[in-house]
Amino acid sequence: MIVEPTRPTSPSPKSQPQTTTTTGTKPSSSSSPSTQTMPTTDLKNNLTTTLTILTRGAPTNDLKSLTLHTSMVCPKSAYLSRLAQQTTDIKLLELDSDAFSIFAAWAYGGKIDFDVGDGSAPFADEGDTLASVLECYTLSLSLEAPGFGNAVLDRACEISKDKGLVFRDDVINEIFRRTEPASAQGGLLRRWIVEEWVWQFDCEGVGQLEWSAHRGLGREFLFEVVRCQAARLGKGAKKHRSPSSRAERYHLAETVCVD
């Protein structure tokens, strides 16, 4: 019998995953989930208990099922750890399947690869890297997996230092819509995106920000930009270190999940 998991207290209501019980109704052929079992090559012989987690893909809303070992994912997610004590069949239909696949790959291999999944947007497009960061970071908050959130931000900083990030106005607005300023977790992502945006502007040496070119940006973000720029007055670009060179300043506090 499958027990309905208890919903956790989420740091952000907008990022709270929906958890429901599995029913005996067989899904229609149009929504039948694709099942993927993560590789077990490096696992010890006694790591046999698994979870079956159902998520929904974007933009087609296709269901996707992942079978994961509890010993690999539960120590990294307090939320999944609590659910695993009640059931081994979990529906998280408000979670994006590509983002969850990235989490699963990280839980097993310790690396962030934004190309994990079926290659669909937003994760396959270099220009949408920031969208990938948003989806994965908010997933880390929903799963209560701070280590994953930190790894996502570390990877974003590496990409920014290597080839730069494309700051799309709509993604920045979505970051501010889906995170809370009073939340330490969401506030860290906001702080990083503001400081990174200001740093890239300062390095361009334009001198004065052309507000007319950024009319699509939300007032809350622009207010934080003004505050950040005011804090930089009197400092030249050479003294203004890239935020991406100090990723640890934006790290979430990590906790150990204990059964």
C-alpha positions in Angstrom: 0.0 0.0 0.0 1.3 3.5 -0.9 1.1 6.1 1.8 0.5 9.7 1.0 3.7 11.6 1.9 3.6 14.6 4.3 4.1 17.9 2.5 7.2 19.8 3.8 7.4 23.4 4.8 8.9 25.0 1.7 11.1 28.1 1.8 9.1 29.4 -1.2 5.4 28.5 -1.8 5.9 29.0 -5.5 8.6 26.3 -5.6 6.7 23.7 -3.5 6.4 20.4 -5.3 3.1 18.7 -5.4 3.2 15.2 -3.8 0.3 12.8 -4.4 -0.2 9.1 -4.0 0.1 6.6 -6.8 -3.3 5.2 -7.9 -4.1 1.9 -9.6 -5.3 3.7 -12.7 -3.1 3.0 -15.7 -2.0 6.2 -17.5 -3.1 6.8 -21.1 -0.7 6.0 -23.9 -0.2 9.7 -24.6 1.0 10.3 -21.0 2.8 7.1 -20.3 6.0 7.9 -18.5 9.4 7.0 -19.9 11.4 5.0 -17.2 15.1 5.5 -16.7 17.1 3.7 -14.1 20.3 5.4 -13.0 23.5 3.4 -13.4 24.6 1.3 -10.4 28.2 0.4 -11.5 29.9 2.2 -8.5 27.3 1.3 -5.9 28.0 -1.2 -3.0 26.2 -4.5 -3.1 24.0 -3.7 -0.1 22.6 -0.5 -1.6 19.4 -2.1 -3.0 16.4 0.0 -1.7 15.1 2.3 -4.5 12.5 5.1 -5.0 10.4 5.5 -8.1 9.9 9.2 -8.7 7.5 10.6 -11.3 8.0 14.1 -12.6 6.6 16.1 -15.5 8.6 17.3 -18.5 8.4 20.7 -20.2 7.0 21.9 -22.5 5.1 18.7 -23.5 4.1 17.7 -20.0 5.1 14.1 -20.6 5.5 12.1 -17.5 9.0 10.7 -16.7 9.9 8.1 -14.1 13.2 7.7 -12.5 14.3 4.8 -10.3 16.9 6.0 -7.8 18.7 4.4 -4.8 17.6 5.9 -1.5 21.2 5.7 -0.3 22.3 8.0 -3.1 19.5 10.7 -3.0 18.1 10.7 0.5 21.3 11.9 2.2 21.3 14.8 -0.2 17.7 15.8 0.1 15.9 16.2 3.5 12.5 16.2 1.6 13.1 13.0 -0.2 14.5 11.4 3.0 11.2 12.1 4.8 9.1 10.8 1.9 11.2 7.6 1.7 10.1 6.8 5.2 6.5 6.7 4.0 6.5 5.3 0.5 8.8 4.3 -2.3 6.5 5.6 -5.1 6.4 9.3 -5.3 4.7 11.8 -7.6 6.3 15.2 -7.9 4.4 16.5 -10.8 5.2 20.2 -10.2 8.9 19.5 -10.6 10.5 19.7 -14.1 11.8 16.4 -15.2 15.0 17.8 -16.9 15.9 19.7 -13.7 15.3 16.6 -11.6 17.4 14.5 -14.0 20.3 17.0 -13.4 19.8 16.5 -9.6 19.8 12.7 -10.0 23.0 12.8 -12.1 24.6 15.1 -9.5 23.5 12.8 -6.6 25.3 9.9 -8.3 28.3 11.6 -9.9 28.8 14.8 -8.0 28.8 17.0 -11.2 26.4 19.4 -12.8 25.7 18.9 -16.5 23.0 21.2 -17.9 22.7 18.9 -20.9 21.4 15.9 -18.9 17.9 14.8 -20.0 16.4 14.6 -23.5 18.1 17.8 -24.8 14.9 19.9 -24.8 14.8 23.6 -23.9 15.8 25.3 -21.7 18.8 23.1 -20.9 20.2 22.5 -24.4 20.5 26.2 -25.5 23.7 28.0 -24.4 21.7 31.2 -24.3 19.4 29.7 -21.7 22.0 28.7 -19.2 20.5 31.2 -16.7 17.1 29.6 -17.1 18.7 26.2 -16.3 20.3 27.8 -13.2 16.9 29.0 -12.1 15.1 25.7 -12.6 17.8 23.7 -10.8 18.3 26.2 -8.0 14.6 26.4 -7.1 14.5 22.6 -7.3 17.2 22.5 -4.7 15.0 24.6 -2.4 12.0 22.4 -3.0 14.0 19.3 -2.3 15.8 20.8 0.6 19.0 19.9 -1.0 21.4 22.8 -0.4 24.4 20.9 -1.7 22.8 20.6 -5.0 21.9 24.4 -5.1 25.5 25.2 -4.3 26.8 22.9 -7.0 24.4 24.5 -9.5 25.7 28.0 -8.6 29.3 26.9 -8.7 28.7 25.6 -12.2 27.0 28.8 -13.2 30.0 30.8 -11.9 32.4 28.6 -13.9 30.4 29.2 -17.1 30.3 32.9 -16.4 34.1 33.1 -15.9 34.8 30.9 -19.0 32.4 32.4 -21.6 30.0 34.7 -19.9 26.3 34.4 -19.2 23.4 35.7 -21.3 21.2 37.8 -19.0 17.8 37.6 -20.5 15.3 40.1 -18.9 12.5 37.5 -18.8 14.7 35.0 -16.9 15.8 37.7 -14.4 12.2 38.6 -13.8 11.3 35.0 -13.3 14.2 34.6 -10.7 12.7 37.5 -8.7 9.2 36.1 -9.1 10.0 32.7 -7.8 12.3 33.6 -4.9 11.5 35.6 -1.7 13.7 38.5 -0.6 13.2 37.6 3.1 14.3 34.0 2.4 18.0 33.4 3.0 17.9 30.7 0.3 16.2 32.7 -2.4 17.9 35.9 -1.4 21.3 34.4 -2.1 20.4 33.7 -5.7 19.0 37.2 -6.1 22.1 38.7 -4.6 24.4 36.8 -7.0 22.4 37.7 -10.1 22.3 41.4 -9.2 26.1 41.6 -8.4 27.0 39.6 -11.5 24.8 41.8 -13.7 26.4 45.0 -12.2 29.9 43.6 -12.6 29.5 42.8 -16.2 28.0 46.3 -16.8 31.0 47.9 -15.0 33.5 45.9 -17.0 31.9 47.1 -20.3 32.9 50.7 -19.3 29.8 52.3 -20.6 29.8 54.8 -17.8 26.0 55.4 -17.4 23.4 52.7 -17.5 20.9 53.1 -20.3 17.7 52.4 -18.4 15.6 52.6 -21.6 17.3 49.5 -22.9 16.1 47.5 -19.9 12.4 48.5 -19.6 11.5 44.9 -19.5 13.2 44.4 -16.2 11.2 44.5 -13.0 11.4 47.4 -10.6 12.5 45.2 -7.7 15.5 44.0 -9.7 16.4 47.5 -10.9 16.2 48.8 -7.3 18.7 46.2 -6.2 20.9 47.1 -9.1 20.9 50.8 -8.0 21.8 49.8 -4.5 24.6 47.6 -5.7 26.0 50.3 -7.9 25.9 52.8 -5.1 28.0 50.5 -3.0 30.5 50.4 -5.8 31.0 54.1 -6.1 34.6 55.1 -6.0 35.8 51.7 -7.0 37.2 51.1 -10.5 36.5 48.0 -12.5 39.9 46.6 -11.7 39.1 46.6 -7.9 35.7 45.2 -8.5 36.2 41.4 -8.5 33.9 39.2 -10.4 31.2 37.7 -8.1 31.7 34.4 -10.0 35.3 34.3 -8.6 33.8 34.1 -5.1 31.0 31.6 -5.5 31.2 30.5 -1.9 29.8 33.9 -0.8 26.4 32.8 -2.2 26.4 29.2 -0.8 23.5 27.8 1.1 24.2 26.3 4.6 24.5 22.6 4.1 23.0 20.1 6.5 23.3 16.3 6.8 20.1 14.2 6.4 19.8 11.6 9.0 17.1 8.9 9.0 
